[in-house]
Amino acid sequence: MYQTLTLTRDNKVATVTLNRPEMRNAFNETTIAEITQVFKELSDDSSIRAVVLAASGPAFCAGADLNWMKKMADY
């Protein structure tokens, strides 16, 4: 369903995990779109009472993906 995230639900708790460990979970256009989508989806689910934001790999998030930023500079 998602390319850069995983979503799990356990009872009333959803866990959204950034899943680009090879890039230290840096944000690119796909990650931004997917985070927006997943949180809209979760906000519409009245059974979810809490959301945990987690990350795979050794870093939570390195910020913006530099390759994506370079690409956007030429946009």
matplotlib code that plots the C-alpha trace (Angstrom):
import matplotlib.pyplot as plt

x = [0.0, 2.8, 6.3, 8.0, 5.9, 4.3, 1.0, 0.0, -3.1, -3.3, -6.6, -7.0, -3.4, -2.0, 1.8, 3.1, 6.7, 9.0, 10.6, 13.5, 16.4, 18.9, 18.2, 18.0, 14.3, 14.8, 11.7, 11.1, 8.0, 6.7, 7.2, 5.5, 2.5, 2.2, 2.4, -0.3, -2.4, -1.9, -2.8, -5.9, -6.9, -6.3, -8.1, -11.2, -11.0, -12.9, -11.6, -8.1, -7.3, -3.5, -0.9, 2.7, 5.2, 8.3, 11.2, 13.1, 16.9, 19.5, 18.1, 14.6, 14.8, 17.6, 15.3, 14.9, 16.4, 19.3, 18.8, 15.2, 16.1, 18.6, 15.9, 13.5, 16.0, 16.1, 12.3]
y = [0.0, 2.5, 2.7, 4.6, 3.8, 0.9, 1.2, -1.3, -1.2, -2.9, -2.4, 1.4, 2.2, 2.8, 2.8, 4.7, 3.7, 5.6, 2.9, 4.2, 3.1, 3.1, 6.9, 7.4, 7.9, 11.3, 12.9, 13.0, 13.7, 10.2, 10.2, 13.6, 12.4, 9.1, 10.8, 13.2, 10.3, 8.0, 10.7, 11.7, 8.0, 7.7, 10.9, 9.4, 6.2, 6.8, 3.5, 4.8, 6.6, 7.0, 7.2, 6.3, 7.7, 5.4, 4.8, 1.8, 1.6, 3.5, 7.0, 8.4, 10.9, 12.8, 15.6, 16.2, 13.8, 15.8, 14.1, 15.2, 18.7, 18.9, 17.8, 20.3, 23.1, 22.5, 22.2]
z = [0.0, 0.9, -0.5, 2.3, 5.3, 7.1, 9.0, 11.7, 13.9, 17.2, 19.0, 19.2, 18.5, 15.0, 14.4, 11.4, 10.7, 8.4, 6.2, 4.2, 6.5, 3.6, 3.3, 7.1, 6.6, 4.8, 3.3, -0.4, -2.4, -1.9, 1.8, 2.2, 0.1, 2.0, 5.5, 4.4, 3.2, 6.2, 8.7, 6.8, 6.7, 10.5, 11.3, 9.6, 11.7, 14.9, 16.4, 16.5, 19.8, 19.5, 16.8, 17.3, 14.8, 14.6, 12.2, 10.9, 10.9, 12.9, 12.5, 13.1, 10.2, 8.5, 7.3, 3.6, 1.1, -0.5, -3.9, -3.9, -2.8, -5.7, -8.1, -6.8, -7.1, -10.9, -11.1]

ax = plt.figure().add_subplot(projection="3d")
ax.plot(x, y, z, "-o")
ax.set_aspect("equal")
plt.show()
